[in-house]
């Protein structure tokens, strides 16, 4: 058994906890860190980096949602500390803002000197039960988004975790970029209907204009300077630029990704509570 621990940033987060589960099932020692663990890891406190990196051979990198971080500096320090492999959670988003942000993050890891793998997932199945901007709306019975009839190939976060675990531990993934999707693209109306059917709740989806959605964001307290980030994400979907499944999960794991309906069937108790 490999005794060199693998560092998982955001080890209790949306994907990190699934990476940890997949690594543990494979028999690999894991060091899952966050701001509340020991050792502690905080992107904004460089003094926490050294202990978190001590003795690890690979690292799963997730950036926080609260603004840019010195990823290039961290990745280079990881290499200096002996880390051989870095797997970055990027995104499949094709809007201008996220392309620029994630492009810079990917470049930072590529230039670190480590073996690298990029994961670019579609929107998660679990967004419908874990993402506040969805769950709070669905709790009131209606999800309003400017996506029109656009389709998204939603992916199960557990599949992301398994792909990450494979890339962190197995040969053949260095220098690869994996675009991770589910097996079928759905409209948001179709996805909401499936969630409603699985949970026994009367849920509705309403396609709204970008202007109306901006009004919704303002009412929810989101500062106006952040509106374009969200509107741009949904514009890509509405215009059909997010549609299309890949075979990358199958290539890495040797099986098909879990469908949206299969996720609901397996996690119906979770979704009932969502």
C-alpha positions as CSV (number, residue, x, y, z in Angstrom):
1,X,0.0,0.0,0.0
2,X,1.2,3.5,-0.8
3,X,2.0,5.3,2.5
4,X,2.6,8.8,1.1
5,X,-0.5,10.9,1.8
6,X,-2.4,12.8,-0.8
7,X,-3.4,16.3,0.1
8,X,-7.0,17.3,-0.7
9,X,-7.8,21.0,-0.5
10,X,-11.4,21.7,0.5
11,X,-11.6,18.1,1.8
12,X,-15.1,18.6,3.1
13,X,-16.4,20.6,0.1
14,X,-18.6,19.9,-2.9
15,X,-16.0,17.8,-4.7
16,X,-13.3,17.4,-2.1
17,X,-15.3,15.1,0.1
18,X,-15.9,12.8,-2.9
19,X,-12.2,12.8,-3.8
20,X,-11.5,11.8,-0.2
21,X,-14.0,9.0,-0.3
22,X,-12.7,7.6,-3.6
23,X,-9.1,7.7,-2.4
24,X,-9.9,6.0,0.9
25,X,-11.8,3.2,-1.0
26,X,-8.6,2.7,-3.1
27,X,-6.5,2.4,0.1
28,X,-4.6,5.6,-0.2
29,X,-3.8,7.8,2.9
30,X,-5.4,11.2,2.7
31,X,-4.7,14.5,4.3
32,X,-8.0,16.5,3.8
33,X,-7.6,20.1,4.8
34,X,-9.6,23.3,5.2
35,X,-9.7,26.3,7.4
36,X,-11.1,24.2,10.3
37,X,-8.8,21.2,10.2
38,X,-5.6,20.3,11.8
39,X,-3.3,20.9,10.0
40,X,-5.2,24.0,9.0
41,X,-5.1,25.3,5.4
42,X,-6.1,28.8,4.4
43,X,-5.4,30.2,0.9
44,X,-5.0,33.6,2.4
45,X,-2.6,32.6,5.1
46,X,0.7,31.4,3.6
47,X,1.9,30.2,7.0
48,X,-0.5,27.3,6.8
49,X,0.8,26.0,3.5
50,X,4.0,24.4,4.5
51,X,2.6,22.1,7.2
52,X,-0.3,21.0,4.9
53,X,2.2,20.1,2.1
54,X,4.8,18.4,4.3
55,X,5.4,14.8,3.2
56,X,2.6,14.6,0.6
57,X,3.2,13.3,-3.0
58,X,0.1,14.7,-4.8
59,X,-2.4,17.4,-4.3
60,X,-6.0,18.0,-5.4
61,X,-6.5,21.7,-5.8
62,X,-9.7,23.6,-5.4
63,X,-9.8,27.3,-5.4
64,X,-12.2,29.1,-3.0
65,X,-15.3,31.1,-4.0
66,X,-14.2,34.2,-2.2
67,X,-11.9,35.7,-4.8
68,X,-8.5,35.1,-6.4
69,X,-5.7,33.3,-4.6
70,X,-1.9,33.0,-5.2
71,X,-2.2,29.7,-7.0
72,X,1.0,29.9,-8.9
73,X,3.0,30.6,-5.7
74,X,1.3,27.6,-4.0
75,X,1.9,25.3,-6.9
76,X,5.6,26.1,-7.0
77,X,5.9,25.7,-3.3
78,X,4.2,22.3,-3.5
79,X,6.9,21.2,-6.1
80,X,9.6,22.5,-3.8
81,X,8.1,20.5,-1.0
82,X,8.3,17.3,-3.1
83,X,4.8,17.1,-4.6
84,X,5.0,15.3,-7.9
85,X,1.4,15.5,-9.2
86,X,-1.2,18.2,-9.1
87,X,-4.8,17.8,-10.2
88,X,-6.8,21.1,-10.6
89,X,-10.5,21.4,-10.4
90,X,-11.2,23.9,-13.3
91,X,-14.5,24.4,-15.1
92,X,-16.1,23.7,-18.4
93,X,-17.7,27.2,-18.4
94,X,-17.3,29.0,-21.7
95,X,-18.3,32.5,-20.7
96,X,-15.6,35.2,-21.0
97,X,-15.2,35.8,-17.2
98,X,-14.7,32.2,-16.3
99,X,-12.5,31.4,-19.3
100,X,-10.1,34.1,-18.2
101,X,-10.2,33.1,-14.5
102,X,-9.8,29.4,-15.1
103,X,-7.3,29.9,-17.9
104,X,-5.0,31.8,-15.5
105,X,-5.4,29.1,-12.9
106,X,-4.6,26.3,-15.3
107,X,-1.6,28.2,-16.6
108,X,-0.3,28.6,-13.0
109,X,-0.4,24.8,-12.4
110,X,1.0,24.0,-15.8
111,X,4.0,26.2,-15.1
112,X,4.7,24.9,-11.6
113,X,6.9,22.0,-12.8
114,X,4.7,19.3,-11.5
115,X,2.9,16.6,-13.4
116,X,-0.6,18.1,-13.9
117,X,-4.1,17.1,-14.8
118,X,-7.0,19.5,-15.4
119,X,-10.6,18.6,-14.6
120,X,-13.2,20.7,-16.4
121,X,-16.6,19.5,-15.1
122,X,-20.1,20.6,-16.2
123,X,-22.6,21.8,-13.7
124,X,-23.1,19.3,-10.9
125,X,-26.3,17.2,-10.2
126,X,-25.8,18.2,-6.6
127,X,-26.3,21.9,-7.4
128,X,-30.1,21.2,-7.1
129,X,-29.7,20.1,-3.5
130,X,-26.5,21.9,-2.3
131,X,-26.2,25.2,-4.2
132,X,-28.0,28.0,-2.2
133,X,-28.9,30.0,-5.3
134,X,-30.9,26.9,-6.5
135,X,-32.0,25.4,-3.2
136,X,-33.4,28.6,-1.8
137,X,-35.5,29.2,-4.9
138,X,-36.7,25.5,-5.1
139,X,-37.7,25.7,-1.4
140,X,-40.2,28.4,-2.5
141,X,-41.3,26.1,-5.4
142,X,-39.8,27.8,-8.4
143,X,-36.4,28.2,-10.0
144,X,-36.0,31.3,-12.2
145,X,-33.0,31.4,-14.6
146,X,-32.2,33.0,-17.9
147,X,-31.3,29.7,-19.6
148,X,-34.3,29.4,-22.0
149,X,-34.3,26.0,-23.6
150,X,-30.6,25.6,-23.4
151,X,-29.2,22.3,-22.3
152,X,-26.4,21.4,-19.8
153,X,-24.7,17.9,-19.5
154,X,-25.0,17.8,-15.7
155,X,-22.5,15.5,-13.9
156,X,-22.5,13.7,-10.6
157,X,-19.9,15.2,-8.2
158,X,-19.1,11.6,-7.1
159,X,-17.9,10.9,-10.7
160,X,-15.7,14.0,-10.4
161,X,-14.3,12.6,-7.2
162,X,-13.5,9.2,-8.8
163,X,-11.8,10.8,-11.8
164,X,-9.7,13.0,-9.5
165,X,-8.7,10.0,-7.4
166,X,-7.6,8.1,-10.5
167,X,-5.7,11.1,-11.9
168,X,-4.0,11.5,-8.5
169,X,-2.9,7.9,-8.1
170,X,-2.6,6.1,-11.5
171,X,-0.2,6.5,-14.4
172,X,-1.3,7.9,-17.8
173,X,-3.0,11.1,-16.7
174,X,-0.2,13.7,-16.7
175,X,-0.7,16.5,-19.2
176,X,-4.3,15.5,-19.8
177,X,-7.4,17.9,-19.8
178,X,-10.6,16.1,-19.0
179,X,-14.0,17.7,-19.8
180,X,-16.3,15.8,-17.5
181,X,-20.0,15.6,-18.3
182,X,-22.9,13.3,-17.6
183,X,-24.4,11.0,-20.2
184,X,-27.2,13.3,-21.3
185,X,-27.8,17.1,-21.7
186,X,-31.0,18.4,-20.0
187,X,-32.8,21.7,-20.0
188,X,-33.2,23.2,-16.6
189,X,-36.9,22.7,-16.9
190,X,-36.3,18.9,-17.4
191,X,-34.0,18.8,-14.5
192,X,-36.4,20.6,-12.2
193,X,-39.2,18.3,-13.3
194,X,-37.1,15.3,-12.4
195,X,-36.2,16.6,-9.0
196,X,-39.9,17.3,-8.3
197,X,-40.9,13.8,-9.4
198,X,-38.2,12.2,-7.2
199,X,-39.0,14.3,-4.1
200,X,-42.8,14.4,-4.5
201,X,-42.8,18.2,-4.5
202,X,-44.5,20.6,-6.9
203,X,-41.6,22.4,-8.5
204,X,-41.5,24.8,-11.4
205,X,-38.9,26.2,-13.7
206,X,-39.4,29.6,-15.2
207,X,-37.2,30.9,-18.0
208,X,-36.7,34.7,-17.5
209,X,-34.8,37.4,-19.4
210,X,-31.4,38.5,-18.4
211,X,-32.9,41.8,-17.2
212,X,-35.4,40.1,-15.0
213,X,-32.7,37.8,-13.6
214,X,-30.5,40.8,-12.8
215,X,-33.5,42.2,-10.9
216,X,-33.8,38.9,-9.0
217,X,-30.0,39.0,-8.1
218,X,-30.3,42.6,-6.9
219,X,-33.3,41.6,-4.7
220,X,-31.3,38.7,-3.3
221,X,-28.6,41.1,-2.2
222,X,-25.9,40.3,-4.8
223,X,-23.9,43.4,-5.7
224,X,-24.4,44.6,-9.2
225,X,-20.7,44.2,-10.1
226,X,-21.1,40.4,-9.8
227,X,-24.3,40.1,-11.9
228,X,-22.5,39.6,-15.2
229,X,-20.5,36.6,-13.9
230,X,-23.8,34.7,-13.2
231,X,-25.6,36.0,-16.3
232,X,-22.7,35.1,-18.5
233,X,-22.7,31.5,-17.2
234,X,-26.4,31.1,-18.1
235,X,-26.1,32.9,-21.4
236,X,-23.7,30.2,-22.6
237,X,-26.3,27.6,-21.7
238,X,-29.1,29.5,-23.3
239,X,-27.1,29.9,-26.5
240,X,-26.4,26.2,-26.7
241,X,-22.7,26.5,-26.2
242,X,-22.7,24.2,-23.1
243,X,-24.5,21.3,-24.8
244,X,-22.7,18.2,-25.7
245,X,-21.5,15.2,-23.8
246,X,-17.9,13.9,-23.7
247,X,-16.5,10.4,-23.2
248,X,-13.9,11.5,-20.7
249,X,-15.4,9.9,-17.6
250,X,-15.7,6.6,-19.5
251,X,-12.1,7.0,-20.7
252,X,-10.8,7.4,-17.1
253,X,-13.1,5.1,-15.2
254,X,-14.0,2.5,-17.8
255,X,-17.7,3.0,-17.2
256,X,-20.5,5.5,-18.1
257,X,-21.0,8.5,-15.9
258,X,-24.1,8.4,-13.6
259,X,-27.2,10.0,-15.1
260,X,-29.3,12.7,-13.4
261,X,-32.1,10.2,-12.9
262,X,-29.8,7.6,-11.4
263,X,-28.5,10.2,-9.0
264,X,-32.0,11.1,-7.9
265,X,-32.9,7.4,-7.5
266,X,-29.8,6.7,-5.4
267,X,-30.0,9.9,-3.3
268,X,-33.8,10.3,-3.0
269,X,-33.7,10.7,0.8
270,X,-31.1,13.5,0.4
271,X,-33.1,15.2,-2.3
272,X,-36.3,14.9,-0.1
273,X,-34.5,16.9,2.5
274,X,-33.1,19.4,0.1
